[in-house]
Amino acid sequence: MNIRKLLLENSISDNVQILYNHLSGSRDDNMVDMAYTHYHEITSFLENNYDEDLIKQVTEGTDEQFEIIDKLNEMGKRDILISYGEYVLDYWQELHIPDAEMPSWFFFTDPKLIRNNWLIHFTDHAWDVIRNGFTKGMYDINRLGLTTSYTDSAKKYGGYNFAYYYKDLPRGTASNYGSEAVIFKASGVRVWHVGDEEYQTIFWGADVDKIILLETDYNEWVIPDEEGEPIIQSENIEDIIGYLEKN
């Protein structure tokens, strides 16, 4: 057994590890993150809940509200940041924060690392992905909850993309995410998407190199040859995986 090859195949890239750490944070960590992400109401929050001396201390010499968040953090006032984060979480709709701008952890639960395993990504541009790789994706780790709300211009620099771990594929071969599909091996973070009510796996697009076309024929998965003829065809994705593992 080639130990070095095995270690490389099962390694986790920095971007995947960062995402896992981000989604695995404690509730207090999430509230501090919320404070930094949606800092715009911090002044009014302080005015309504804290004394004038503290307000003067944290606002003196600051021109922007995000600077107040930084100053509170530097002063060790983490408890205030947590309270403010809780306030934003409780009243985000009243504060007119768009759904798509809520932080990623708001949408995802049960994060688990997937190491170098088979993922299926649905798209309307399978051959573009096969030829060029995952050139589009969300770079902002805090904007992954509703990526379909963002235009292609927000994804033009590449970043995080979504797929199904092969064991999480919905029944049948149809998908709301595209009429075509590709299959590949990659590491990622498997999460439960609260809004979509399904498990999805988030991966870093640039980590993926070998991408294979996965066609559908009624309720069967198909790996075609260069002439478009089926090499293997089955209703069970496990049969496709078994073929790819051997070839």
KOLNUPA-878863 format. One line per 3 residues: number of its first residue (from 1); their letters; for each residue x, y, z of C-alpha. Coordinates in nm, 3 decimals, m for minus. Last residue first. Example, Ala and Ser with C-alpha at 12.3 -4.5 7.8 and 13.67 -1.06 7.14 Angstrom:
<nodes>
2) sa) 1.367,m0.106,0.714 ~ 1.230,m0.450,0.780
</nodes>
This chain:
<nodes>
247) nke) m1.164,0.175,m1.360 ~ m1.235,m0.033,m1.051 ~ m1.357,0.254,m0.835
244) lyg) m1.555,0.393,m1.129 ~ m1.743,0.064,m1.177 ~ m1.830,0.039,m0.807
241) iid) m1.947,0.399,m0.803 ~ m2.180,0.335,m1.096 ~ m2.321,0.028,m0.925
238) ein) m2.366,0.228,m0.604 ~ m2.567,0.485,m0.803 ~ m2.835,0.219,m0.840
235) esq) m3.075,0.253,m1.135 ~ m2.796,0.128,m1.359 ~ m2.606,0.192,m1.681
232) iip) m2.240,0.125,m1.750 ~ m2.031,0.204,m2.055 ~ m2.334,0.360,m2.224
229) ege) m2.275,0.493,m2.578 ~ m2.204,0.863,m2.615 ~ m1.925,0.815,m2.868
226) edp) m1.659,0.904,m2.609 ~ m1.807,0.651,m2.364 ~ m2.113,0.718,m2.150
223) ivw) m2.159,0.671,m1.772 ~ m2.534,0.628,m1.722 ~ m2.768,0.658,m1.424
220) eny) m3.112,0.507,m1.465 ~ m3.460,0.639,m1.393 ~ m3.531,0.767,m1.746
217) dte) m3.185,0.766,m1.899 ~ m2.959,0.993,m1.699 ~ m2.607,1.108,m1.771
214) lli) m2.307,1.137,m1.542 ~ m2.011,1.310,m1.707 ~ m1.685,1.263,m1.519
211) ikd) m1.467,1.522,m1.343 ~ m1.100,1.461,m1.255 ~ m0.953,1.773,m1.088
208) vda) m1.154,1.892,m0.790 ~ m0.990,2.104,m0.519 ~ m1.061,2.424,m0.717
205) gwf) m1.433,2.387,m0.649 ~ m1.413,2.385,m0.270 ~ m1.679,2.145,m0.145
202) itq) m2.017,2.172,0.026 ~ m2.210,1.849,0.071 ~ m2.589,1.845,0.095
199) yee) m2.827,1.661,0.326 ~ m3.193,1.746,0.281 ~ m3.465,1.972,0.420
196) dgv) m3.414,2.251,0.165 ~ m3.454,2.519,0.432 ~ m3.268,2.341,0.713
193) hwv) m2.983,2.225,0.491 ~ m2.828,1.930,0.676 ~ m2.455,1.940,0.622
190) rvg) m2.176,1.735,0.463 ~ m1.850,1.929,0.453 ~ m1.620,1.847,0.164
187) sak) m1.355,1.619,0.021 ~ m1.353,1.529,m0.345 ~ m1.409,1.248,m0.593
184) fiv) m1.610,1.321,m0.905 ~ m1.951,1.288,m1.067 ~ m2.116,1.527,m1.311
181) aes) m2.483,1.597,m1.369 ~ m2.727,1.743,m1.620 ~ m3.076,1.896,m1.601
178) gyn) m2.986,2.130,m1.317 ~ m3.042,2.214,m0.951 ~ m3.405,2.103,m0.915
175) sat) m3.299,1.744,m0.974 ~ m3.432,1.434,m1.149 ~ m3.248,1.100,m1.121
172) grp) m3.477,0.902,m0.893 ~ m3.480,0.905,m0.512 ~ m3.272,1.187,m0.368
169) ldk) m2.894,1.134,m0.357 ~ m2.762,1.123,m0.001 ~ m2.544,0.811,m0.037
166) yyy) m2.365,0.970,m0.332 ~ m2.263,1.273,m0.128 ~ m2.469,1.536,m0.305
163) afn) m2.311,1.849,m0.441 ~ m2.270,2.216,m0.362 ~ m2.000,2.468,m0.453
160) ygg) m1.755,2.683,m0.259 ~ m1.510,2.911,m0.436 ~ m1.484,3.054,m0.785
157) ykk) m1.406,3.412,m0.885 ~ m1.721,3.452,m1.098 ~ m1.964,3.360,m0.821
154) asd) m2.109,3.702,m0.737 ~ m2.121,3.782,m1.110 ~ m2.320,3.462,m1.164
151) tys) m2.610,3.613,m0.971 ~ m2.690,3.537,m0.607 ~ m3.021,3.402,m0.476
148) ttl) m2.921,3.049,m0.581 ~ m2.650,3.068,m0.313 ~ m2.904,3.061,m0.032
145) glr) m2.717,2.941,0.277 ~ m2.362,2.986,0.150 ~ m2.309,3.356,0.215
142) nid) m2.084,3.353,0.525 ~ m1.797,3.163,0.361 ~ m1.774,3.431,0.092
139) ymg) m1.605,3.274,m0.213 ~ m1.925,3.137,m0.363 ~ m1.859,2.935,m0.678
136) ktf) m1.777,2.952,m1.046 ~ m1.471,2.802,m1.219 ~ m1.557,2.449,m1.116
133) gnr) m1.351,2.267,m1.377 ~ m1.282,2.389,m1.729 ~ m1.358,2.098,m1.959
130) ivd) m1.579,1.887,m1.731 ~ m1.755,2.193,m1.586 ~ m1.825,2.335,m1.931
127) wah) m1.946,1.990,m2.038 ~ m2.195,1.973,m1.753 ~ m2.356,2.311,m1.812
124) dtf) m2.713,2.288,m1.677 ~ m2.582,2.163,m1.343 ~ m2.617,1.890,m1.084
121) hil) m2.315,1.788,m0.876 ~ m2.261,1.430,m0.763 ~ m1.996,1.350,m0.500
118) wnn) m1.784,1.039,m0.454 ~ m1.545,1.041,m0.161 ~ m1.217,1.206,m0.074
115) ril) m1.296,1.268,0.293 ~ m1.644,1.386,0.389 ~ m1.630,1.598,0.704
112) kpd) m1.951,1.628,0.906 ~ m2.166,1.932,0.982 ~ m2.492,1.857,1.169
109) tff) m2.677,2.181,1.100 ~ m2.691,2.437,0.821 ~ m2.906,2.742,0.742
106) fws) m2.815,2.986,1.020 ~ m2.455,2.854,1.008 ~ m2.417,3.019,0.667
103) pme) m2.480,3.372,0.793 ~ m2.801,3.557,0.699 ~ m2.750,3.764,0.387
100) adp) m2.962,3.538,0.165 ~ m3.265,3.591,0.390 ~ m3.246,3.968,0.346
97) ihl) m3.199,4.166,0.671 ~ m3.498,4.392,0.716 ~ m3.430,4.464,1.086
94) eqw) m3.779,4.327,1.163 ~ m3.673,4.008,0.985 ~ m3.346,3.986,1.177
91) ydl) m3.518,4.038,1.514 ~ m3.420,3.734,1.722 ~ m3.090,3.667,1.544
88) vye) m2.998,4.037,1.559 ~ m3.066,4.046,1.934 ~ m2.871,3.725,1.992
85) gys) m2.574,3.879,1.809 ~ m2.602,4.188,2.030 ~ m2.600,3.974,2.341
82) ili) m2.296,3.781,2.215 ~ m2.114,4.104,2.129 ~ m2.196,4.239,2.475
79) drk) m2.061,3.923,2.641 ~ m1.745,3.948,2.431 ~ m1.660,4.278,2.596
76) gme) m1.287,4.200,2.608 ~ m1.192,4.560,2.532 ~ m1.051,4.457,2.192
73) nlk) m1.383,4.288,2.109 ~ m1.582,4.596,2.205 ~ m1.346,4.806,1.993
70) dii) m1.386,4.581,1.690 ~ m1.766,4.596,1.717 ~ m1.746,4.974,1.754
67) efq) m1.529,4.990,1.441 ~ m1.810,4.813,1.253 ~ m2.030,5.112,1.342
64) edt) m1.808,5.357,1.157 ~ m1.641,5.682,1.264 ~ m1.482,5.574,1.591
61) get) m1.278,5.808,1.812 ~ m1.515,5.780,2.107 ~ m1.780,5.521,2.034
58) vqk) m1.664,5.246,2.274 ~ m1.598,5.463,2.580 ~ m1.891,5.696,2.519
55) ild) m2.129,5.401,2.504 ~ m1.978,5.253,2.820 ~ m2.020,5.580,3.010
52) edy) m2.371,5.634,2.874 ~ m2.511,5.316,3.025 ~ m2.616,5.009,2.830
49) nne) m2.933,4.857,2.681 ~ m3.115,5.098,2.452 ~ m2.815,5.310,2.356
46) lfs) m2.604,4.999,2.302 ~ m2.858,4.847,2.063 ~ m2.897,5.181,1.880
43) tie) m2.522,5.191,1.820 ~ m2.492,4.822,1.727 ~ m2.762,4.830,1.459
40) hyh) m2.533,4.820,1.153 ~ m2.304,4.543,1.281 ~ m2.458,4.261,1.081
37) tya) m2.165,4.032,0.995 ~ m1.948,4.123,1.295 ~ m2.231,4.081,1.543
34) mdv) m2.345,3.760,1.373 ~ m1.994,3.617,1.409 ~ m2.005,3.702,1.778
31) mnd) m2.339,3.519,1.795 ~ m2.196,3.220,1.611 ~ m1.903,3.196,1.850
28) drs) m2.148,3.201,2.141 ~ m2.351,2.924,1.976 ~ m2.036,2.715,1.945
25) gsl) m1.859,2.677,1.612 ~ m1.895,2.369,1.395 ~ m1.999,2.559,1.082
22) hny) m1.685,2.775,1.086 ~ m1.455,2.485,1.171 ~ m1.598,2.285,0.881
19) liq) m1.563,2.581,0.646 ~ m1.202,2.639,0.749 ~ m1.127,2.267,0.700
16) vnd) m1.276,2.274,0.350 ~ m1.076,2.585,0.259 ~ m0.753,2.442,0.404
13) sis) m0.782,2.124,0.200 ~ m0.861,1.795,0.374 ~ m0.633,1.499,0.319
10) nel) m0.770,1.154,0.239 ~ m0.615,1.119,m0.106 ~ m0.287,1.267,0.013
7) llk) m0.262,1.024,0.306 ~ m0.339,0.726,0.082 ~ m0.081,0.837,m0.175
4) rin) 0.183,0.869,0.096 ~ 0.095,0.528,0.241 ~ 0.129,0.346,m0.092
1) m) 0.000,0.000,0.000
</nodes>
